[in-house]
Amino acid sequence: MELEKISEELKGILTEKRYIHSLGTMKKARELACVYEEDEEKAVFAGLIHDIAKEMSKEEILEYVKKNNIQMDEIEEKQLGLMHAKLGASIAKEKYNADEKVQKAILYHTTGNIKMDRFAKIIYLADKLEENRNYEGVEELREIAKVDLDKAILITIDFVLEKSIKLKRLIHPNTIELRNYIIGE
């Protein structure tokens, strides 16, 4: 399926803000894929559709989970919004025939995972660093991402953790495990 058609479909599914974020993620994914010599076409595709399930209602999420026998862990049950990554990976496979590499990148783009390959790391960072993000330090982080994916991920995780703590949100164990893994390397 061509990107133009997918893009039009996303316009009908996502809010304007989320759609613009998806386009920004697509653009950053292309840029980082070029830097790290990964498949740009796949990166563009994954960046564009990574949040396809982000705006599903609680009811839609639970229905999709049940219908497709998708497992939820304890944190996901309490913070249902995290499920958009698992659902997005499933939708990418079912609707767009996405390969395993793209599926895993979408699956890991929210919490991270120690199983992330370089391609998944690119999608993870593209989501956090796309041009519409404007938090303090993002410009420097964009530059770091061009030379050291793991360092950029570690800084990003620290930022996410600080924000989650301030907002009293649950922190997924995958995020902590990834942080510890990178530091331990």
N, C-alpha and C positions, 0 to 999 in steps of 0.2 A: 504494500500500500504506500502510495507516495505521501511525502511529508505535508504537502499542501492540503490534501484531503484530511489527514490526521489533525492538522492544525485547525481546520474548519470544524471538525468534530469537537475538539477541545474547547473552542469558543462557545459551543452550545452546552458544555458540561461544567466549565469552570467560570468563576467570577472574572471580571476584567482584570482585577489585581493578580489573581492566581495565574491567569493566562499570560499576562505580561511577565510574571516571574518565570513561567515555564519557557517562554521565549528567551529570557535572559540566561536561564540555566542551559538551554540548548547552545546558545552562543559561547558561553564560558566552557562548556564541555568540548565544543569544537576546538577552541583555542588550546585547552590543556591537552587534548588528544594529539594535536599537532606537535606541541612541545615534547610530549613523551612518546611520540611515534606509535600511538594506538589508532585503531580504526575510527576515523573521523565520522564516517557515515553512521556507524553504530552509536557513537557518542552523541551525535546530533539527535538521533532517534530516542535514545535513553533520556537525554536531557529534556527533550520536548515532552515525553509522556510520564516522566517520573512521578508527578503528582496527580495522575489521572483519577485516583480514588480519594484525593485529599478532601474533597467537599461532599463526600457521601454523608448522609444523615446517619445517626446512631442506628436507626432501624434498618437502613440499607446495608450498613456494615454487618450487622448481626445476621441479616438474611443471607448476604453473600457468603459469610463465614460458614453458616450452617449448610447452605446449598452446595458449597465447594469443599466442605470438610477441611477447613483451614484451622489449624491449631492456634490458640491464643495462650500466651503465658500469663502469669499473675499480674504483671505490670500492665500488659496490654489490655487485660480485662478491666483494670481500674482506670487506665488512660487510653480509651478507645481510639483516640486520634492517631496513635502510633500504628494502628492496623493499616493505615493507608499504604504503607510500604509493601506489606505482604499482599494486600489486595491489588495494588498496582502491578506487582510482579506477575500475579496470576492473570490479571486482565491483559497485560502485555503479551503473555504466552497465548492465551485463548483467542483474543481478538486480533492481534497483529502478528502472531506466530514468531514472537521474539525468541532469539536463541538464549541458551543458558547464561551466557556472559552478560547480556542485557538484563535478564531476569534477576540475576544476583546483584547487579549494580543498583537496580531499583529496590530490591529487597533490603539492601544495606544502607541506602542513602539517608536514612533518618537517624538510626542509633549507631551506625557503624558496626563492624564485626571484624574479629581477628582473621577471618577467612577472606577478607577483601583482597582482590588482586589489584594491579595497577589501574585497570580500567574502572573498577568499582570505586577506587579512591578518587579518580577523576570526577566521576558523577557525584560522589559525596561532596567534594569540594566545590564543584560547579554550582550545586544547590545552595551552598552557604556563601559563595563569593560572587554570584552573578551581579551584573551591573546595577541592579535596582536595590541591592543591599547597601545600607549606608551607616552601619554601626561603627563605633570608634575602633580604629585599627584595621578596618577592612582593606584599605588601600595597601598598607604594608603587607598584609596577609596575602593579597593577590600576587604581589611580587614574590613572596616566599614560595607560594604554590608553583611558580614557574621553575623553581630550582630544587625544591625538596618537598615532595608530597607528604611524607610522614611528619615533618616538622610543622607543616601547615595544618595537618589534621590534628596534631597534638595541641596547637594553639587554639584551633577551632573548638576542640572538645573542652578545653579549659574555659573558654568563653561560654559555651553551652551549659556547662556545669554551674558556673557562677550565676547565670541567668535562671537556671532551673531552681537553684537553691533560694535565690531571692523571691521567686514566684511560688515557692513551696510545692514544686512539681516533683513527681517521682522521677528517679533516674534509672534508666534501663541498665541492667547488668552488662549488656553487650558494650555499652559506651565505656563503662569503667574497665572492663576487660581489655578493650582496644587501647585505652589510654595506658594501662599498665604494660601491655605488650609492647607498645612503641617505646615507652621509657626503658623497658628491660632489654631492648635490642642494642 
